């Protein structure tokens, strides 16, 4: 049985909320993260809601990506041409 009054404390202990009138709303898919010097700042609708400690030196990136000076880069071959739209030279008026 799920208890909607359960909350996870900083020490990892699950406790029951003293206020049964409080409703938990899952906003996970709306949270955004911004990499800074030492953490990832979590925001919801532009408002800071938390931080995740971050050490770029221990970050593992997938092939084709790298992290440098708090920036994330995609590594492309210098001779690959990227187009800004999915059509080129559209002079027919329908695209």
C-alpha positions in Angstrom: 0.0 0.0 0.0 1.4 3.4 -1.0 1.5 6.2 1.6 1.3 9.6 -0.1 2.3 11.3 3.2 5.7 9.6 3.1 8.6 12.0 2.5 12.3 11.2 1.9 14.6 13.1 4.3 18.1 14.3 3.5 19.6 11.4 5.4 17.7 8.9 3.2 15.2 8.0 6.0 11.6 7.9 4.9 9.3 9.7 7.3 5.6 10.4 7.4 4.4 14.0 6.8 2.8 15.5 9.8 0.3 17.3 7.5 -2.0 14.9 5.7 -3.4 17.9 3.8 -0.2 18.2 1.8 -0.3 16.6 -1.7 2.8 15.4 -3.5 2.8 16.3 -7.2 5.3 14.6 -9.5 7.1 17.4 -11.5 10.1 15.4 -12.5 9.5 15.8 -16.2 9.3 19.6 -15.9 12.5 20.1 -13.9 15.5 21.4 -15.9 19.2 21.3 -15.0 22.0 23.8 -15.7 25.6 22.8 -15.3 27.6 25.2 -13.2 31.2 25.1 -11.8 30.4 22.7 -8.9 26.8 21.6 -9.2 23.8 21.2 -11.5 21.2 23.8 -10.6 17.7 22.4 -10.8 14.9 24.7 -11.8 11.1 24.5 -12.3 9.4 27.2 -14.3 12.6 29.3 -14.1 12.7 29.1 -10.3 15.7 27.4 -8.6 14.4 24.4 -6.6 17.7 22.6 -5.7 21.2 21.6 -6.6 23.0 18.4 -7.4 26.8 18.3 -6.5 28.8 18.0 -9.7 32.4 17.2 -10.4 33.2 17.6 -14.1 36.4 15.7 -13.7 34.5 12.5 -12.8 31.8 13.0 -15.4 31.6 10.3 -18.1 30.2 11.3 -21.5 29.0 9.1 -24.3 31.0 8.8 -27.5 30.9 12.0 -29.5 30.4 14.3 -26.5 32.7 16.1 -24.1 32.5 18.5 -21.1 34.9 21.4 -20.7 34.7 24.5 -18.5 31.1 23.7 -17.4 30.0 23.4 -21.1 28.8 20.3 -22.9 30.0 19.9 -26.5 29.0 17.5 -29.3 32.1 16.5 -31.3 31.5 16.5 -35.0 34.0 16.0 -37.9 35.1 19.3 -39.2 34.0 18.4 -42.8 30.4 17.6 -41.8 28.0 20.3 -43.0 25.0 20.9 -40.7 21.9 22.4 -42.3 19.6 24.7 -40.3 16.5 23.2 -41.8 15.4 19.9 -43.3 15.0 21.4 -46.8 17.4 23.3 -48.9 16.8 25.9 -51.5 13.0 25.8 -51.1 11.8 28.2 -53.8 8.6 26.3 -54.7 6.6 28.0 -51.9 5.1 24.9 -50.3 7.8 24.0 -47.8 
